[in-house]
Amino acid sequence: MKKILITGGAGFIGSQLALRLLKEGYFVTVLDNLSPQIHGENPEIDSPLYRSILGKVNFIKGDITNRHDLEKALEKADAVIHFAAETGTGQSMYEIEKYNHVNVSGTALLLDVLVNKTHNVKKFVLASSRAVYGEGKYRNADNETVYPENRTLTLMEQGFYEMTDDKGRSLTPVATDESSTLHPTSYYGLTKLQQEEMVKLVCSSVALPFVILRYQNVYGVGQSLLNPYTGILSIFSTQILSGKETNVFEDGLPSRDFINIEDTVEATFRSLKNDLANNEIINVGTGNPTSVLSVAKMLAKMYGKQEKINVSGDFRIGDIRHNFADLSKMKRILNFEPTVSFEQGISDFTDWVLKQPVHENNFQNSLIEMKQKGFLKS
């Protein structure tokens, strides 16, 4: 498999994976619509992501929801790596039709073309998300495994953010494995789960090997600094470097599993090459939770700025409290463990950010928008 199609290949992960594949001697086709939310209004000027692959790959400016674009992109492809998707958790709660059209209908159309047109594709890799788990896996006071439901609006409005059982007892988050209960808390998470189910069903029915990768929070050098709806390190960086107060939601203690882009690309590359990964679902993360507040503090320190952090108590409908990955399958099947520590990764990231122009990422406008729609609460 030497000819690879990457849908959404001008995005953060897709573009860096494309460069890795080129280095390894692959021929890469990228299908991407260069969304202004990610790339700006003038991608050749505003988007380091797009510029990084410009002239190096067979680039097709097109849309995952357009059959003609897909048929053109699939010509001679030996494998498909499917990244094209809308990705903002908060935004997905009120841009429902848009997220459904791109993530669900776009994936359905891609699979439809693969089923009904002659092609050379021998493997399908889906970029999924930890969002399919929702809150993920916890243990209660009796050391029993539980999968808690969404936090209630009433408790969160009173400032109670941690997960509890039906008796009001605290729950302890534990590493979430691939067999855990799937109960997305956002529409974005629901669309990723729908993608997974479609890929499993359709690819299995036509004997097309697939791999589903459930990425945790991917960050690092090259991340879009323009998107106000996703990428907490980018959002915080823009606030800090603009001299604005950093708005940290809830009590600052929600945690995420942050995996560096270099490790993410390596895991994805191995899943493409390794036949042991065929028809498997694999977590891609570090297994280490880091609180949002500590991220804000680390960024301010790395930029040499005085901390202007507002732990606001604001919260978004659809956000989770904690989630971090069990990496047993990634280690066993891909023979891989992450190599970039969060400290090293955030140092590399901030060094890179300081070399970029400071753009207004419309974060404040995104908060106003979410509040007006009723999905951001104070």
C-alpha positions as CSV (number, residue, x, y, z in Angstrom):
1,M,0.0,0.0,0.0
2,K,2.0,3.0,-1.3
3,K,-0.8,5.3,-2.5
4,I,-2.7,6.9,0.4
5,L,-5.7,9.1,0.5
6,I,-6.1,11.3,3.6
7,T,-9.4,13.0,3.8
8,G,-9.1,16.2,5.9
9,G,-5.4,15.9,5.2
10,A,-4.7,19.6,5.5
11,G,-5.8,19.5,9.1
12,F,-3.6,19.3,12.2
13,I,-3.1,15.5,12.4
14,G,-3.7,14.8,8.7
15,S,-1.0,17.2,7.4
16,Q,1.7,15.9,9.7
17,L,0.8,12.4,8.9
18,A,1.0,13.2,5.2
19,L,4.5,14.6,5.7
20,R,5.5,11.4,7.6
21,L,4.1,9.2,4.8
22,L,6.0,11.2,2.2
23,K,9.2,10.8,4.1
24,E,8.6,7.0,4.2
25,G,8.2,6.9,0.4
26,Y,4.4,6.9,0.0
27,F,2.4,8.9,-2.6
28,V,-0.2,11.0,-0.8
29,T,-3.4,12.5,-2.0
30,V,-5.1,15.0,0.3
31,L,-8.8,15.9,0.0
32,D,-9.7,19.0,2.1
33,N,-12.1,21.9,1.8
34,L,-9.7,24.3,3.7
35,S,-12.4,25.4,6.2
36,P,-11.9,29.0,7.2
37,Q,-12.5,28.1,10.9
38,I,-9.3,26.1,10.8
39,H,-7.2,27.7,8.0
40,G,-8.4,31.3,7.9
41,E,-9.8,33.2,5.0
42,N,-6.5,33.0,3.0
43,P,-5.0,29.6,3.6
44,E,-1.9,30.2,1.6
45,I,-1.1,33.1,4.0
46,D,-2.9,32.2,7.2
47,S,-2.5,28.4,7.4
48,P,0.8,26.9,8.3
49,L,-1.0,23.5,8.1
50,Y,-1.9,23.9,4.4
51,R,1.4,25.5,3.5
52,S,3.3,22.6,5.0
53,I,1.9,20.2,2.4
54,L,1.5,22.6,-0.5
55,G,3.3,21.3,-3.5
56,K,4.3,18.1,-1.8
57,V,1.1,16.1,-2.0
58,N,-1.6,15.6,-4.7
59,F,-3.9,18.2,-3.2
60,I,-7.6,18.2,-4.1
61,K,-9.7,21.1,-2.8
62,G,-13.0,19.4,-2.4
63,D,-15.6,18.2,0.1
64,I,-16.2,15.0,1.9
65,T,-19.9,15.4,1.1
66,N,-19.4,15.7,-2.7
67,R,-19.5,12.4,-4.6
68,H,-17.4,13.7,-7.6
69,D,-14.7,14.9,-5.3
70,L,-14.5,11.5,-3.5
71,E,-14.4,9.5,-6.7
72,K,-11.6,11.7,-8.0
73,A,-9.7,11.4,-4.7
74,L,-10.0,7.7,-4.5
75,E,-8.5,7.0,-7.9
76,K,-5.6,4.5,-7.5
77,A,-5.6,4.9,-3.7
78,D,-4.4,1.8,-1.8
79,A,-5.6,2.9,1.6
80,V,-7.9,5.6,3.1
81,I,-7.2,7.5,6.3
82,H,-10.4,9.4,7.1
83,F,-9.9,12.6,9.2
84,A,-12.4,14.9,7.5
85,A,-14.9,16.0,10.2
86,E,-16.2,19.0,12.2
87,T,-14.6,18.7,15.6
88,G,-15.8,21.3,18.1
89,T,-17.5,19.7,21.1
90,G,-19.4,22.8,22.3
91,Q,-20.2,24.0,18.8
92,S,-21.7,20.6,17.9
93,M,-24.5,21.0,20.4
94,Y,-26.1,23.8,18.3
95,E,-24.6,23.2,14.8
96,I,-26.4,19.8,14.7
97,E,-27.2,19.7,11.1
98,K,-23.8,20.8,10.0
99,Y,-22.0,18.2,12.2
100,N,-24.4,15.5,11.0
101,H,-24.0,16.5,7.3
102,V,-20.2,16.4,7.4
103,N,-19.4,13.7,9.9
104,V,-22.2,11.2,9.4
105,S,-23.4,11.9,5.8
106,G,-19.9,12.5,4.6
107,T,-18.7,9.2,6.0
108,A,-21.7,7.4,4.6
109,L,-21.0,8.9,1.1
110,L,-17.3,7.8,1.3
111,L,-18.4,4.3,2.2
112,D,-21.0,4.3,-0.5
113,V,-18.4,5.1,-3.1
114,L,-16.1,2.4,-1.8
115,V,-18.9,-0.2,-2.0
116,N,-20.3,0.8,-5.4
117,K,-17.2,1.9,-7.4
118,T,-14.2,-0.1,-8.6
119,H,-11.2,0.8,-6.4
120,N,-7.9,-0.5,-5.1
121,V,-8.4,0.3,-1.5
122,K,-7.1,-2.4,0.8
123,K,-7.4,-0.7,4.2
124,F,-9.5,2.0,5.9
125,V,-8.4,3.9,8.9
126,L,-10.9,6.0,10.8
127,A,-9.9,8.9,13.1
128,S,-12.3,8.6,15.9
129,S,-12.3,10.2,19.4
130,R,-12.4,9.6,23.1
131,A,-15.7,11.6,22.9
132,V,-17.5,8.3,22.1
133,Y,-16.9,7.3,25.8
134,G,-18.5,10.4,27.3
135,E,-17.4,10.4,30.9
136,G,-15.6,7.0,30.5
137,K,-14.8,4.6,33.3
138,Y,-15.0,5.2,37.1
139,R,-14.9,3.2,40.3
140,N,-17.2,3.7,43.2
141,A,-16.6,3.4,47.0
142,D,-17.1,-0.3,46.7
143,N,-14.4,-0.6,44.1
144,E,-17.1,-1.5,41.4
145,T,-16.8,-0.3,37.8
146,V,-19.4,2.3,36.9
147,Y,-20.1,4.4,33.9
148,P,-21.9,7.6,35.2
149,E,-24.5,9.5,33.3
150,N,-24.2,13.1,32.4
151,R,-23.7,15.6,35.2
152,T,-27.0,17.4,36.1
153,L,-27.5,21.0,35.3
154,T,-28.8,21.7,38.8
155,L,-25.7,20.4,40.6
156,M,-23.3,22.2,38.2
157,E,-25.1,25.5,38.7
158,Q,-24.5,25.0,42.4
159,G,-20.8,24.4,41.8
160,F,-20.7,20.7,42.2
161,Y,-18.7,19.4,39.2
162,E,-17.2,16.0,40.2
163,M,-18.9,12.8,39.4
164,T,-20.9,11.0,42.0
165,D,-23.0,7.8,42.1
166,D,-26.7,7.7,42.8
167,K,-26.0,7.8,46.5
168,G,-24.0,11.0,46.2
169,R,-20.7,9.3,46.9
170,S,-17.6,10.4,45.0
171,L,-16.4,8.4,42.0
172,T,-12.7,7.9,41.1
173,P,-11.8,8.1,37.4
174,V,-9.8,5.2,36.0
175,A,-8.3,4.4,32.6
176,T,-10.9,3.9,30.0
177,D,-10.4,0.8,27.8
178,E,-11.9,0.1,24.4
179,S,-14.6,-2.3,25.8
180,S,-16.0,0.5,28.1
181,T,-19.5,1.6,27.8
182,L,-20.1,4.2,25.0
183,H,-22.3,7.0,25.9
184,P,-21.3,10.3,24.3
185,T,-22.3,13.6,26.1
186,S,-22.0,15.8,23.0
187,Y,-23.4,15.7,19.5
188,Y,-19.8,15.6,18.2
189,G,-19.2,12.4,20.2
190,L,-22.4,10.9,18.9
191,T,-21.4,11.6,15.3
192,K,-18.0,9.9,15.9
193,L,-19.8,6.9,17.4
194,Q,-22.0,6.7,14.3
195,Q,-18.9,6.9,12.1
196,E,-17.5,3.9,14.0
197,E,-20.6,1.8,13.6
198,M,-20.9,2.6,9.9
199,V,-17.2,1.7,9.3
200,K,-17.5,-1.6,11.2
201,L,-20.6,-2.7,9.5
202,V,-19.8,-1.7,5.9
203,C,-16.1,-2.6,5.8
204,S,-16.8,-6.0,7.4
205,S,-19.6,-6.7,4.9
206,V,-17.2,-6.2,1.9
207,A,-14.1,-7.7,3.6
208,L,-12.2,-4.4,3.7
209,P,-9.9,-4.3,6.7
210,F,-10.4,-1.3,8.9
211,V,-8.8,0.3,12.0
212,I,-10.6,2.7,14.3
213,L,-8.3,5.0,16.4
214,R,-9.9,6.8,19.3
215,Y,-7.7,9.8,19.8
216,Q,-7.4,11.6,23.1
217,N,-6.6,15.4,23.1
218,V,-4.0,15.8,20.4
219,Y,-1.8,18.9,20.7
220,G,1.6,20.2,19.5
221,V,3.6,22.1,16.9
222,G,1.5,23.1,13.9
223,Q,-1.9,23.1,15.7
224,S,-4.4,25.7,14.3
225,L,-4.3,28.9,16.3
226,L,-7.4,30.2,14.6
227,N,-10.1,27.7,15.7
228,P,-12.0,29.1,18.8
229,Y,-14.0,25.9,19.3
230,T,-11.3,23.3,19.8
231,G,-7.7,22.9,20.9
232,I,-7.4,24.2,24.5
233,L,-3.6,24.9,24.2
234,S,-4.2,27.1,21.2
235,I,-7.1,28.9,22.8
236,F,-5.2,29.6,26.0
237,S,-2.1,30.6,24.1
238,T,-4.0,33.2,22.1
239,Q,-5.6,34.6,25.3
240,I,-2.3,34.8,27.1
241,L,-0.3,36.3,24.3
242,S,-3.0,38.9,23.7
243,G,-2.8,40.0,27.3
244,K,-6.3,38.8,28.0
245,E,-7.6,36.9,31.0
246,T,-7.6,33.2,30.6
247,N,-11.1,31.8,31.2
248,V,-10.8,28.4,32.8
249,F,-14.1,26.6,33.1
250,E,-15.7,25.0,36.1
251,D,-13.2,24.9,39.1
252,G,-10.3,24.4,36.8
253,L,-9.9,20.7,37.7
254,P,-11.5,18.9,34.7
255,S,-8.7,16.7,33.3
256,R,-7.7,15.5,29.9
257,D,-5.3,13.0,28.4
258,F,-3.0,15.2,26.2
259,I,-1.0,13.3,23.5
260,N,1.6,15.0,21.4
261,I,1.2,15.2,17.6
262,E,4.5,13.3,17.1
263,D,3.2,10.3,19.1
264,T,-0.2,10.5,17.4
265,V,1.3,10.4,14.0
266,E,3.6,7.4,14.9
267,A,0.6,5.4,16.3
268,T,-1.4,6.2,13.2
269,F,1.4,5.2,10.9
270,R,1.9,1.9,12.7
271,S,-1.9,1.2,12.5
272,L,-1.7,1.6,8.7
273,K,1.3,-0.7,8.3
274,N,0.5,-3.4,10.9
275,D,-1.9,-6.1,9.8
276,L,-2.4,-7.0,13.5
277,A,-4.3,-3.8,13.8
278,N,-6.9,-4.8,11.2
279,N,-10.5,-4.7,12.4
280,E,-9.4,-3.4,15.8
281,I,-10.4,-0.4,17.8
282,I,-7.4,1.2,19.6
283,N,-7.1,4.1,22.0
284,V,-4.4,6.6,21.2
285,G,-3.3,8.6,24.2
286,T,-0.8,8.8,27.1
287,G,-2.8,7.4,29.9
288,N,-1.9,10.4,32.0
289,P,-4.6,13.0,33.0
290,T,-3.7,16.6,33.3
291,S,-6.0,19.3,34.8
292,V,-7.1,22.2,32.6
293,L,-5.9,24.7,35.3
294,S,-2.4,23.2,35.3
295,V,-2.3,23.6,31.5
296,A,-3.1,27.3,31.8
297,K,-0.5,27.8,34.5
298,M,2.2,26.0,32.5
299,L,1.5,28.0,29.4
300,A,1.7,31.3,31.2
301,K,5.0,30.2,32.7
302,M,6.4,29.1,29.4
303,Y,5.5,32.4,27.7
304,G,7.0,34.3,30.6
305,K,3.7,36.0,31.3
306,Q,2.1,36.9,34.6
307,E,-0.8,34.6,35.3
308,K,-4.1,36.2,34.5
309,I,-6.3,33.2,35.1
310,N,-10.0,33.4,35.9
311,V,-11.4,30.2,37.2
312,S,-14.8,31.3,36.2
313,G,-17.2,28.5,37.2
314,D,-18.6,28.7,33.6
315,F,-19.4,25.3,32.1
316,R,-20.5,24.0,28.8
317,I,-23.3,21.5,28.2
318,G,-21.8,18.4,26.6
319,D,-18.4,18.7,28.4
320,I,-17.0,15.8,30.4
321,R,-15.2,16.0,33.7
322,H,-12.4,13.4,33.3
323,N,-11.3,10.9,30.7
324,F,-7.9,9.2,30.1
325,A,-7.0,6.2,28.0
326,D,-6.1,2.6,28.8
327,L,-3.2,1.9,26.4
328,S,-3.0,-1.9,26.7
329,K,-4.1,-2.5,23.1
330,M,-1.9,0.2,21.7
331,K,1.1,-1.3,23.4
332,R,0.2,-4.9,22.5
333,I,-1.0,-4.4,18.9
334,L,1.0,-1.5,17.7
335,N,4.0,-2.2,19.9
336,F,4.1,1.5,20.8
337,E,4.2,3.7,23.8
338,P,4.2,7.6,23.7
339,T,7.7,9.0,23.9
340,V,7.0,12.8,24.3
341,S,6.4,14.0,27.8
342,F,3.8,16.7,28.3
343,E,6.5,19.0,29.7
344,Q,8.6,18.5,26.5
345,G,5.7,18.7,24.2
346,I,4.3,21.9,25.7
347,S,7.8,23.5,25.6
348,D,8.1,22.6,21.8
349,F,4.6,24.0,21.3
350,T,5.2,27.3,23.0
351,D,8.5,27.8,21.2
352,W,6.7,27.3,17.9
353,V,3.7,29.6,18.9
354,L,6.1,32.5,19.7
355,K,7.3,32.4,16.1
356,Q,3.8,32.7,14.7
357,P,1.8,35.9,14.2
358,V,-0.8,36.5,16.9
359,H,-4.2,36.1,15.4
360,E,-7.6,36.9,16.9
361,N,-9.2,33.6,17.2
362,N,-12.7,34.9,18.0
363,F,-12.8,32.9,21.3
364,Q,-14.9,35.6,23.1
365,N,-17.4,35.6,20.2
366,S,-17.6,31.8,20.4
367,L,-18.5,32.1,24.2
368,I,-21.1,34.7,23.4
369,E,-22.5,32.4,20.7
370,M,-22.7,29.4,23.0
371,K,-24.2,31.5,25.8
372,Q,-26.9,32.8,23.5
373,K,-27.7,29.2,22.4
374,G,-28.0,28.1,26.1
375,F,-25.0,25.8,26.0
376,L,-22.6,27.9,28.1
377,K,-23.7,28.4,31.7
378,S,-22.3,30.6,34.5
